[in-house]
Amino acid sequence: MKLNKKNMVVISFMLFSLFFGAGNLIFPPFLGQNAGEHTFTAMAGFLLTAVVLPVLGVIVVARFDGLDKLSGKAGKRFAFIFTVLIYLSIGPGLGIPRAASVPFEMAVSPYLPNDANRTLWMVLYSALFFLVALWLCLNPGKLVQRIGRVLTPSLLILLVLLFISFVTKGNINVAPALDSYQSSAFLKGFTEGYNTMNTLAALNFGLVISTTLVSFGLNEKKDRITHTVYAGIFAGSILAIVYMMLSYMRMCSSGVYAVQENGAWTLRCIVQQVFGDGGAILLAAIFTLACLTTCVGLINSISQFFSILFKNFVEIYLESMEHRIKENTLMTKQNIFYHHIVPYLGEMKFWTKEEYLTFSRAMMNKEESYHAFEILYWCGIRLGELLALTAEDFDFEKKTLRINKSYQQIKGKDVITTPKTRKSNRVLTLPDFLVDEMQDYISRLPWYLKVDDRIFTITKSGLHHEMDRGCRETGVKRIRVHDLRHSHVSMLIEMGFSAVDIANRVGHESVKVTYRYAHMFPNKDLMIAKKLNISRNGEKDEQKEPGSKWET
């Protein structure tokens, strides 16, 4: 699938606005002031760390479906600690508070009366600022429309207006380079580019772009990566142009004004030179829009990460507690989590049949992995139930599979237990293709295995690694192994089976547990509407051709 040019431009604008915050306004003019006649050399190094590296960061994070998956290459414990610290530091620790304080200090505070209570004004401004940010974040699906189509074009128009006004009205006087810019302008610019914090921010925004592309219907990972590259190049080009405009203006005026202590004051000098005291409004609008869009991007990416982290933690907890607590206690915990918490955290991940079939092709080179995933997806059994299976659990004449035990490791030892709930003991009827596959698999197992020996000796971590491998090779989105059970239930819902039938097949103790999966198919509402239309008007509406006399 390929997005049209209009949508790609809008998404690129959104990515640009996520990057372009307070630091991006401050450091380019500061560089132009200090680099003077060596500005272009210094800017070349600046662009490498402020544009090229962030764009590559977004692409890499999108490639791995999140920073946690990327950092997981160094170990699970490192991935957890590193990812949490990155999100906290770039978000509530620094980036989000700065997003409100910088525009206030540079665009509001200097123009308040001398006797004004600046603390009170700061509180009022911050409250209004974050209320607007909250409104923008409450509906992530509209981020593209609100930021990419409104806020970003407004910001760019203001910046272009400032640049054109300076070129036509500004005083030109380029000063010699200062300090280290005299001898090593490129290296100094290279290090200054890190001060924008774009490289760190890219670790956050990669997930935002990936999620946005999914909302446009790009479910294939290959398509998302391709469009992320396009958006990154486009957004990076705009960033580079804006950086060069800001640095050029201050370079040309470096001999007009005295050296300022930071980039914000250098930008104020430029605005005041061109527009006089009335430029305060323009400066306030530029700073506010730039910081607002970045703040929204940070809030959105951080909330997505922690909602996913919390949901995965609770689901792992419930799965591990299945054999440790009483049945009614477990059901109470599951009901609270899935009915009162999950609706606020987004939807559970699952695979469609097409996604699973694509993934399974990568598993065919490892027989045990392939058949394990086949059982998990087409039968919807739990991972512990899979690992406990023996040859005698299969009755190929009756085409059935018996589920009456579960496997787990306790203190490094293999332990086989009975299922905790009564309905977990069940007999499944297998589809013909799965009967043939499993009969062939079992017939080729080592001769020394007994009928009551486990036929799947792969570990839980081994299956997770195989899941990683298959997703990496096929481009299918990464889900957890347990999500294959969600996928099976969702497939049965899509096929029209009742909740009672599904609950009996997968071993749900209560039909209510099955109902929590229903939201995973948003197209159900469309199907209902079509069925109602057919019920009212007859089958002819379903069979009509576009443009026919039946079309309304």
C-alpha positions in Angstrom: 0.0 0.0 0.0 1.2 3.5 -0.8 -0.1 6.8 0.6 -0.9 9.7 -1.7 1.4 12.7 -1.8 -1.0 14.9 0.2 -1.0 12.5 3.2 2.8 12.1 3.0 3.3 15.8 3.1 1.0 16.2 6.1 2.8 13.3 8.0 6.2 14.9 7.1 5.0 18.2 8.5 3.9 16.5 11.7 7.4 14.8 12.1 9.1 18.2 11.5 6.9 19.9 14.1 7.6 17.1 16.7 11.3 17.9 16.3 11.2 21.6 16.1 11.0 22.9 19.6 12.7 25.6 21.8 16.2 24.3 21.3 15.8 24.3 17.5 14.9 28.0 17.6 17.7 28.9 20.0 20.9 27.1 18.8 21.0 27.9 15.0 21.0 31.7 15.6 23.5 31.3 18.4 25.8 29.4 16.0 25.4 32.1 13.4 26.4 34.8 16.0 29.6 33.0 17.2 30.7 31.4 13.9 30.3 34.6 11.9 32.1 34.3 8.6 32.6 30.5 9.2 28.8 29.9 9.7 28.4 27.7 6.6 31.2 25.4 7.7 29.9 25.1 11.2 26.3 24.6 9.9 27.5 21.5 7.9 28.6 19.8 11.2 25.4 21.1 12.9 23.2 19.5 10.4 24.8 16.1 10.8 23.8 15.8 14.5 20.6 17.9 14.4 19.1 16.5 11.3 20.8 13.4 9.8 21.2 11.4 13.1 17.6 12.2 14.3 16.1 11.1 11.0 18.1 7.9 11.1 16.9 7.4 14.7 13.3 7.7 13.7 13.7 5.1 10.9 15.6 2.6 13.2 13.0 2.9 16.0 10.2 2.4 13.5 12.0 -0.6 12.1 12.0 -2.2 15.5 8.5 -1.1 16.5 9.7 0.9 19.5 12.7 1.8 21.5 12.2 -1.1 23.9 12.5 -3.6 21.1 15.6 -1.9 19.8 17.4 -1.7 23.1 16.3 -5.3 23.8 19.2 -6.4 21.7 21.4 -5.5 24.7 19.3 -7.6 27.1 15.9 -7.3 28.7 17.0 -5.7 31.9 19.0 -3.1 30.1 16.2 -2.4 27.6 13.7 -1.8 30.4 15.9 0.5 32.5 17.4 2.4 29.4 14.0 2.9 27.8 12.3 4.1 30.9 15.1 6.6 31.7 15.1 7.9 28.1 11.4 8.5 28.1 11.4 10.1 31.6 14.4 12.4 30.9 13.4 13.7 27.5 9.8 14.0 28.7 8.7 15.1 32.2 12.3 15.4 33.3 13.3 18.1 30.8 11.5 18.5 27.5 7.9 19.0 28.6 8.6 21.6 31.4 11.0 23.5 29.0 8.3 23.6 26.4 6.2 25.9 28.5 9.0 27.9 30.3 11.0 28.9 27.2 8.2 30.6 25.3 7.1 32.4 28.5 10.6 33.7 29.3 11.4 34.8 25.8 8.1 35.9 24.4 6.0 37.0 27.4 8.1 37.8 30.4 10.2 40.7 28.9 7.0 42.6 28.0 5.3 42.4 31.4 5.1 45.5 33.6 8.0 45.9 36.0 5.7 45.5 39.0 4.0 42.3 37.6 4.0 39.1 39.6 6.0 36.9 37.1 5.4 33.8 39.1 1.7 34.2 38.8 1.9 35.0 35.1 4.1 31.9 34.6 1.5 29.7 36.3 -1.3 31.1 34.3 0.6 30.9 31.0 1.7 27.3 31.8 -1.8 26.2 32.7 -3.2 27.6 29.4 -0.3 26.1 27.5 -0.8 22.6 28.9 -4.6 22.7 28.5 -4.1 23.3 24.8 -1.5 20.4 24.7 -4.0 18.2 26.6 -6.7 19.0 24.0 -4.4 18.1 21.2 -3.3 14.8 22.8 -6.7 13.5 23.9 -7.4 12.2 20.4 -4.1 10.8 19.0 -5.9 9.9 15.8 -6.3 13.6 15.0 -2.7 14.6 15.6 -1.9 14.6 11.9 -4.9 16.8 11.2 -4.2 19.3 14.0 -0.4 19.5 13.8 0.4 18.5 10.3 -2.3 20.5 8.6 -2.7 23.5 10.9 0.0 24.2 13.5 3.1 23.3 11.4 2.1 25.3 8.3 1.4 28.3 10.6 4.8 28.0 12.2 6.6 27.7 8.8 4.7 30.7 7.4 5.8 32.8 10.4 9.4 31.7 10.0 9.4 32.4 6.3 7.8 35.8 6.9 10.6 36.6 9.4 13.3 35.5 6.9 12.0 37.4 4.0 11.5 40.6 6.1 15.1 40.3 7.3 16.5 39.9 3.8 14.7 42.9 2.6 15.0 45.2 5.6 17.8 43.9 7.8 21.2 45.4 8.3 24.1 43.3 7.0 27.4 43.2 8.8 29.2 39.8 9.2 31.6 39.6 12.1 34.7 37.4 12.4 34.3 34.0 14.1 34.7 33.7 17.8 36.6 31.3 20.0 36.8 27.7 18.7 34.8 28.5 15.6 38.0 30.2 14.3 40.0 27.0 14.0 37.5 24.1 14.1 34.1 25.4 13.0 32.9 22.1 11.6 33.6 20.1 14.8 32.1 22.9 17.0 29.0 22.9 14.9 28.9 19.1 15.1 28.8 19.2 18.9 26.4 22.1 19.1 23.9 20.0 17.1 23.5 17.7 20.0 22.1 20.5 22.1 18.9 20.5 20.1 18.2 17.1 21.7 16.7 15.9 18.4 18.8 12.7 18.6 17.3 11.7 21.9 13.8 12.9 20.8 14.0 10.6 17.8 14.0 7.6 20.1 10.6 8.8 21.3 9.1 9.9 18.0 9.8 6.8 16.0 6.9 5.0 17.7 4.6 8.0 17.1 5.2 8.0 13.4 4.8 4.2 13.2 1.5 4.4 15.0 0.3 7.3 12.8 1.1 5.3 9.6 -0.9 2.4 11.0 -3.9 4.7 11.4 -3.6 5.4 7.7 -4.0 1.7 6.9 -0.3 0.8 6.5 -0.4 -2.5 8.5 2.5 -4.1 6.7 5.8 -3.3 8.4 7.6 -3.0 5.1 5.2 -0.3 4.0 5.6 1.6 7.3 9.4 1.6 7.1 9.3 2.8 3.5 7.0 5.7 4.3 9.0 6.5 7.5 12.0 7.0 5.3 10.1 9.3 3.0 8.7 11.3 5.9 12.1 11.5 7.5 13.8 12.8 4.4 11.1 15.4 3.8 11.0 16.5 7.4 14.8 16.6 7.6 15.0 18.7 4.5 12.6 21.3 6.1 14.6 21.2 9.3 17.8 21.9 7.5 16.3 24.8 5.5 14.9 26.4 8.7 18.2 25.9 10.5 20.1 27.6 7.7 17.6 30.5 7.6 18.0 31.1 11.3 21.8 30.9 11.3 22.1 33.0 8.2 20.0 35.8 9.7 22.2 36.0 12.8 25.4 35.6 10.8 24.5 38.6 8.7 23.7 40.7 11.8 26.7 39.4 13.9 28.5 42.7 13.4 25.4 44.8 14.1 24.7 43.7 17.7 26.9 42.9 20.6 27.4 39.2 21.4 24.3 37.8 23.3 24.5 35.3 26.1 22.2 32.8 24.3 20.4 32.0 21.1 17.0 33.2 22.3 18.3 36.8 22.8 20.0 36.7 19.4 16.7 35.9 17.8 15.0 38.7 19.8 17.6 41.1 18.3 16.7 40.0 14.8 13.0 40.3 15.3 13.3 43.7 17.0 15.6 44.9 14.1 13.0 44.0 11.5 9.7 44.7 13.2 10.5 46.9 16.1 8.6 46.5 19.4 5.7 45.0 17.5 7.8 42.0 16.7 7.0 40.7 20.2 3.8 39.2 19.0 5.5 37.4 16.1 8.2 36.1 18.4 5.6 34.9 20.9 3.7 33.1 18.2 6.8 31.4 16.8 8.1 30.2 20.2 4.6 29.0 21.4 3.8 27.1 18.2 7.3 25.5 18.1 7.2 24.4 21.7 3.6 23.3 21.7 4.0 20.9 18.8 7.1 19.3 20.4 5.3 19.1 23.8 2.4 17.3 22.2 4.7 14.8 20.5 6.5 14.1 23.7 3.3 13.6 25.7 1.9 11.3 23.0 4.9 9.1 22.6 5.5 8.8 26.4 1.9 7.9 27.1 1.9 5.2 24.4 5.0 3.6 25.8 3.9 3.5 29.4 0.4 2.3 28.5 1.9 -0.6 26.5 4.4 -1.3 29.3 1.7 -1.4 32.0 -0.6 -3.5 30.0 2.1 -6.1 29.2 3.1 -6.1 32.8 -0.4 -6.9 34.1 -1.0 -9.5 31.4 2.2 -11.3 32.3 1.3 -11.1 36.0 -2.2 -12.6 35.3 -0.7 -15.4 33.2 1.9 -16.2 35.9 -0.8 -16.2 38.7 -3.1 -18.6 36.8 -1.7 -21.6 38.7 -1.0 -19.8 42.0 -4.3 -18.2 43.1 -7.9 -19.3 43.5 -10.1 -19.4 40.5 -12.6 -16.7 41.6 -9.7 -14.4 42.6 -8.1 -14.7 39.2 -11.4 -14.1 37.4 -11.9 -10.9 39.5 -8.4 -9.6 38.6 -9.0 -10.4 34.9 -12.4 -8.7 34.9 -11.0 -5.5 36.5 -8.1 -5.3 34.2 -9.8 -6.1 30.9 -13.0 -4.3 31.5 -12.0 -1.2 33.5 -8.3 -0.6 32.6 -7.6 -1.9 29.1 -10.3 0.3 27.4 -8.1 3.3 28.5 -4.9 1.8 27.3 -5.6 1.1 23.6 -6.4 -2.2 21.9 -4.8 -5.5 22.3 -2.5 -6.6 19.5 -3.4 -9.6 17.3 -2.7 -11.0 13.9 -5.1 -11.4 11.1 -5.0 -14.7 9.2 -3.0 -13.1 6.4 -0.4 -11.8 8.9 0.0 -15.1 10.5 0.4 -17.0 7.2 3.0 -14.5 6.2 4.8 -15.0 9.5 4.6 -18.8 9.3 6.5 -19.0 6.1 9.6 -17.8 8.0 9.1 -20.7 10.5 9.2 -23.5 8.0 12.9 -23.9 8.2 12.6 -25.0 11.8 10.2 -27.8 12.2 9.5 -27.6 15.9 8.9 -23.8 15.9 6.6 -24.1 12.9 4.4 -26.7 14.4 4.3 -25.0 17.8 3.1 -21.8 16.2 0.6 -23.7 14.1 -1.0 -25.2 17.3 -1.0 -21.9 19.1 -2.7 -20.0 16.3 -5.2 -22.5 14.9 -6.1 -23.9 18.4 -5.8 -20.9 20.6 -4.3 -22.8 23.5 -2.1 -21.3 26.2 1.7 -21.5 26.0 1.9 -23.7 29.1 -0.7 -26.1 27.5 1.3 -26.3 24.3 4.6 -27.2 26.1 2.8 -29.9 28.1 1.5 -31.7 25.0 2.4 -35.4 24.4 1.8 -37.7 21.5 -1.0 -39.5 23.3 -2.9 -36.3 23.6 -3.6 -36.5 19.9 -6.3 -38.9 18.5 -5.8 -38.8 14.8 -8.7 -41.1 14.0 -11.2 -38.8 15.8 -9.2 -35.7 14.8 -9.1 -34.4 18.3 -6.6 -32.9 20.7 -6.9 -33.3 24.5 -5.9 -30.5 26.8 -5.6 -31.6 30.4 -2.3 -30.3 31.7 0.1 -27.4 31.7 3.9 -26.9 31.8 5.9 -24.5 33.7 9.4 -24.1 35.1 9.8 -23.6 38.8 13.3 -23.0 40.2 14.8 -24.5 37.0 12.8 -27.7 37.1 10.2 -28.9 34.6 6.8 -29.1 36.4 3.6 -30.5 34.9 0.4 -29.4 36.6 -3.3 -29.8 36.0 -5.1 -26.8 34.6 -6.3 -24.5 37.3 -9.8 -23.9 36.0 -12.4 -26.6 35.3 -13.1 -25.5 31.7 -9.4 -25.6 30.8 -9.8 -29.4 30.6 -11.2 -29.8 27.2 -11.0 -31.7 23.9 -10.6 -29.8 20.7 -11.5 -30.9 17.2 -8.7 -30.2 14.8 -9.0 -29.1 11.2 -7.9 -31.6 8.6 -4.8 -29.8 7.6 -3.6 -29.6 11.2 -4.3 -33.3 11.7 -2.0 -34.1 8.7 0.7 -31.7 9.9 0.8 -33.0 13.4 0.6 -36.7 12.4 3.6 -36.1 10.1 5.5 -34.2 12.8 5.0 -36.8 15.5 5.9 -39.6 13.1 9.4 -38.1 12.7 10.1 -37.5 16.3 13.1 -39.4 17.8 12.4 -43.1 18.3 13.3 -43.1 22.0 10.5 -40.7 22.9 7.7 -42.3 24.9 4.0 -41.5 24.2 3.9 -39.5 27.4 7.0 -37.4 26.8 6.6 -33.8 25.8 6.7 -33.3 22.0 7.7 -29.6 22.2 10.9 -29.1 24.2 11.5 -25.5 23.0 11.5 -23.0 25.9 9.3 -20.0 26.3 12.2 -17.7 25.7 13.1 -19.8 22.6 9.6 -19.2 21.2 10.0 -15.4 21.9 13.3 -15.4 20.0 11.6 -17.3 17.1 8.8 -14.7 17.1 11.4 -12.0 16.9 13.1 -13.7 14.0 9.9 -14.3 12.0 8.7 -10.7 12.4 12.1 -9.4 11.4 12.3 -11.6 8.3 8.7 -11.0 7.1 8.0 -7.5 8.3 4.9 -8.5 10.2 4.2 -6.4 13.3 5.6 -7.8 16.6 3.1 -9.3 19.0 3.6 -11.5 22.1 3.4 -15.2 21.9 0.3 -15.1 24.2 -1.3 -12.7 21.6 -1.7 -15.7 19.3 -4.4 -16.8 21.6 -6.0 -13.4 21.2 -5.6 -13.8 17.4 -7.4 -17.1 17.5 -10.4 -15.8 19.5 -10.6 -12.8 17.2 -10.6 -14.9 14.1 -13.4 -17.0 15.5 -15.4 -13.8 16.3 -14.8 -12.7 12.7 -16.1 -16.0 11.4 -19.3 -15.5 13.3 -19.1 -18.1 16.1 -20.9 -17.3 19.3 -19.1 -16.3 22.5 -20.3 -19.6 24.2 -18.8 -21.7 21.4 -15.5 -19.8 21.5 -15.3 -19.9 25.3 -15.7 -23.7 25.3 -13.0 -24.1 22.7 -10.4 -22.0 24.3 -11.2 -22.9 27.9 -12.5 -19.5 29.1 -14.2 -20.0 32.5 -16.7 -17.3 31.8 -18.2 -16.0 28.5 -17.5 -12.5 29.8 -13.8 -13.1 29.3 -14.5 -13.9 25.6 -16.4 -10.7 25.2 -13.4 -8.5 25.9 -12.0 -9.5 22.5 -14.9 -8.2 20.5 -13.5 -4.7 20.1 -10.5 -6.0 18.2 -12.5 -6.0 14.9 -13.6 -2.4 14.2 -15.0 -3.4 10.9 -17.8 -5.3 12.7 -19.9 -2.1 12.9 -19.6 -1.7 9.1 -20.6 -5.3 8.7 -23.6 -4.8 10.9 -24.7 -1.8 8.8 -24.4 -3.8 5.6 -26.4 -6.7 7.1 -29.1 -4.2 8.2 -29.1 -2.7 4.7 -29.6 -6.1 3.1 -32.3 -7.0 5.6 -34.2 -3.8 4.7 -33.7 -3.6 0.9 -32.9 -7.2 -0.1 -29.9 -9.0 -1.6 -30.0 -6.7 -4.7 -28.2 -4.0 -2.8 -25.3 -6.3 -2.0 -25.0 -7.3 -5.7 -25.5 -3.9 -7.4 -22.7 -2.5 -9.5 -21.3 1.0 -8.8 -23.3 3.6 -10.8 -26.3 1.3 -11.2 -29.9 2.5 -10.8 -29.9 0.9 -7.3 -27.2 3.1 -6.0 -28.3 5.7 -3.5 
